[in-house]
Structures are given as structure tokens and as C-alpha cells.
């Protein structure tokens, strides 16, 4: 069965989001706060046989700005075009131009003295 995508996925639960999140990140956010965060964003999901395998969340004020807060793709589904399709849907769902901050590998010198590289910002205008 092919991966199905859903833009504006209001059925996305905190539990299934956290199952995916734990496959990508090592930290454990508070489940109640995760639920609030999901209700405050436009959620775009990718599912394989109903199981959440990838997700993008878009935070927006509805007019001036929209930001992709994260792109989560289960390791088993990487390099298959899933994140590309999710980002296309994020742009389509956004009511305005959209921004995305991507982390770069820290420079050895700055990292060595306790600094971390900040995000690079990418945007696509409407």
C-alpha cells in the first residue's frame, strides 16, 4: 500500500506523534504540552497502512508568517521522497509565505569554545 498524505490532519494524536518523535529525537517532551502544540499548528501527516511515519507541522499567524516547526521522518522511510512531499503540502497549506530553519553542522572552532551554529532560514513566498 502506498504512503498516504493528509494536509490539515486534525486526527493526529499526541501519542502517535510522540511515537514518531522518539524515533527521530532523544528528548521526551511533556505529552499534555505536545497535545496543545498539535492543536496550535497545521499538521501534515504521512501514513503507511494507517501508521504515522512522517509529519510536518506549520505554525502560522494566518497572514504575515508561517514557520515549519519540524520535519519528522521515521528512519525506515527516509530517502523515499516523503519529506519533499510533506514540504510541498506545507507550502500548499500555508496561508502566507513559509519559512524553515535548518540546523547546520557546527564549525569545529566555535563548537570547541562552547558556541553552536544557529539555524539557517529558507523561505518560499506566495
The 8 nearest C-alpha neighbors of each residue, nearest first, counted from 0:
[[1, 2, 48, 47, 3, 49, 46, 50],
 [2, 0, 3, 47, 48, 46, 4, 45],
 [1, 3, 47, 46, 45, 4, 0, 48],
 [4, 2, 46, 45, 1, 47, 5, 44],
 [5, 3, 45, 44, 46, 2, 6, 43],
 [4, 6, 44, 43, 8, 7, 45, 3],
 [5, 7, 43, 8, 88, 42, 44, 4],
 [6, 8, 42, 41, 43, 9, 5, 92],
 [7, 9, 42, 10, 6, 5, 43, 11],
 [10, 8, 11, 7, 42, 38, 41, 12],
 [9, 11, 8, 12, 7, 42, 13, 44],
 [12, 10, 9, 8, 13, 16, 15, 42],
 [13, 11, 14, 15, 16, 10, 34, 37],
 [12, 14, 34, 16, 15, 33, 17, 30],
 [15, 13, 17, 12, 16, 18, 30, 34],
 [14, 16, 18, 17, 12, 13, 19, 51],
 [15, 17, 13, 19, 14, 18, 20, 12],
 [18, 16, 20, 14, 19, 15, 21, 13],
 [19, 17, 15, 21, 16, 20, 14, 22],
 [18, 20, 22, 16, 17, 21, 73, 15],
 [19, 21, 17, 23, 22, 18, 24, 16],
 [22, 20, 24, 23, 18, 19, 17, 25],
 [23, 21, 19, 20, 24, 73, 18, 74],
 [22, 24, 20, 21, 73, 71, 19, 25],
 [25, 23, 21, 26, 20, 22, 27, 19],
 [24, 26, 21, 27, 23, 22, 20, 28],
 [25, 27, 24, 28, 21, 20, 23, 29],
 [26, 28, 29, 25, 21, 17, 24, 30],
 [29, 27, 30, 26, 33, 32, 17, 31],
 [28, 30, 32, 31, 33, 27, 34, 17],
 [29, 31, 33, 32, 28, 34, 13, 14],
 [32, 30, 34, 33, 29, 35, 13, 36],
 [31, 33, 35, 34, 29, 30, 36, 28],
 [32, 34, 30, 36, 31, 35, 13, 37],
 [35, 33, 13, 37, 31, 32, 36, 38],
 [34, 36, 32, 38, 33, 37, 39, 31],
 [35, 37, 33, 39, 34, 38, 32, 40],
 [38, 36, 34, 39, 35, 40, 33, 42],
 [37, 39, 35, 36, 40, 34, 9, 41],
 [40, 38, 36, 37, 35, 58, 41, 34],
 [41, 39, 58, 57, 37, 38, 42, 56],
 [40, 42, 57, 7, 56, 58, 43, 39],
 [43, 41, 56, 7, 8, 40, 55, 44],
 [42, 44, 6, 55, 5, 7, 54, 8],
 [43, 45, 54, 5, 4, 53, 42, 8],
 [46, 44, 4, 53, 3, 52, 51, 54],
 [47, 45, 51, 50, 49, 3, 52, 2],
 [46, 48, 2, 50, 49, 52, 3, 51],
 [47, 49, 50, 46, 0, 2, 1, 3],
 [48, 50, 46, 47, 51, 3, 45, 2],
 [51, 49, 46, 47, 48, 52, 15, 45],
 [50, 52, 46, 53, 45, 49, 47, 15],
 [53, 51, 73, 46, 45, 72, 50, 47],
 [54, 52, 72, 45, 71, 51, 44, 73],
 [53, 55, 44, 71, 43, 70, 45, 72],
 [54, 56, 70, 43, 69, 42, 85, 71],
 [55, 57, 42, 41, 68, 67, 40, 69],
 [58, 56, 67, 41, 40, 66, 68, 59],
 [57, 59, 40, 66, 65, 67, 41, 56],
 [60, 58, 65, 61, 64, 66, 57, 40],
 [59, 61, 62, 64, 63, 65, 58, 94],
 [62, 60, 59, 94, 63, 95, 64, 65],
 [61, 63, 60, 95, 64, 94, 59, 65],
 [64, 62, 60, 95, 61, 65, 96, 59],
 [65, 63, 59, 60, 62, 95, 96, 97],
 [64, 66, 59, 97, 58, 98, 96, 57],
 [65, 67, 98, 58, 57, 97, 99, 68],
 [66, 68, 57, 99, 69, 56, 98, 58],
 [67, 69, 56, 66, 57, 58, 70, 99],
 [70, 68, 67, 55, 56, 71, 54, 57],
 [69, 71, 55, 54, 72, 82, 56, 68],
 [72, 70, 54, 53, 69, 55, 73, 23],
 [73, 71, 53, 52, 74, 77, 76, 54],
 [72, 74, 52, 75, 76, 53, 22, 19],
 [75, 73, 76, 77, 72, 22, 23, 52],
 [76, 74, 73, 77, 72, 52, 78, 79],
 [77, 75, 74, 73, 79, 72, 78, 52],
 [76, 78, 74, 79, 75, 72, 73, 81],
 [79, 77, 80, 76, 81, 82, 75, 74],
 [78, 80, 77, 81, 76, 82, 83, 75],
 [79, 81, 83, 82, 78, 84, 77, 76],
 [82, 80, 84, 83, 79, 85, 77, 76],
 [83, 81, 85, 84, 80, 86, 72, 70],
 [82, 84, 86, 80, 81, 85, 87, 88],
 [85, 83, 87, 81, 86, 82, 88, 80],
 [86, 84, 82, 88, 87, 83, 89, 81],
 [85, 87, 89, 83, 88, 84, 82, 90],
 [88, 86, 84, 90, 85, 89, 83, 91],
 [89, 87, 91, 85, 90, 86, 92, 84],
 [90, 88, 86, 92, 87, 91, 93, 85],
 [89, 91, 93, 87, 88, 92, 86, 97],
 [90, 92, 88, 89, 93, 87, 94, 86],
 [93, 91, 89, 90, 88, 94, 6, 7],
 [92, 94, 90, 95, 91, 89, 65, 97],
 [93, 95, 61, 92, 62, 96, 65, 59],
 [96, 94, 93, 62, 125, 64, 97, 65],
 [97, 95, 124, 125, 123, 64, 65, 98],
 [96, 98, 65, 122, 123, 66, 95, 64],
 [99, 97, 122, 66, 121, 65, 67, 120],
 [98, 100, 67, 121, 120, 66, 122, 101],
 [101, 99, 120, 118, 119, 121, 102, 98],
 [102, 100, 118, 119, 99, 103, 120, 121],
 [101, 103, 118, 119, 100, 117, 104, 116],
 [104, 102, 105, 101, 116, 118, 119, 117],
 [103, 105, 106, 102, 116, 115, 107, 110],
 [106, 104, 116, 115, 110, 103, 107, 109],
 [105, 107, 109, 108, 110, 104, 116, 115],
 [108, 106, 110, 109, 111, 105, 112, 104],
 [107, 109, 111, 110, 106, 112, 105, 114],
 [110, 108, 114, 112, 111, 106, 107, 113],
 [109, 111, 114, 107, 113, 112, 108, 115],
 [110, 112, 108, 109, 113, 107, 114, 106],
 [113, 111, 109, 110, 114, 108, 107, 115],
 [112, 114, 110, 111, 109, 115, 108, 107],
 [115, 113, 110, 109, 112, 116, 111, 105],
 [116, 114, 110, 105, 117, 113, 109, 106],
 [115, 117, 105, 103, 118, 114, 104, 106],
 [118, 116, 115, 102, 119, 103, 105, 101],
 [119, 117, 102, 100, 101, 120, 116, 103],
 [118, 120, 100, 101, 102, 121, 117, 103],
 [119, 121, 100, 99, 118, 98, 101, 122],
 [122, 120, 99, 98, 100, 119, 123, 101],
 [121, 123, 98, 97, 99, 124, 120, 96],
 [122, 124, 97, 96, 98, 125, 121, 90],
 [125, 123, 96, 122, 97, 95, 98, 90],
 [124, 96, 95, 123, 97, 94, 90, 93]]
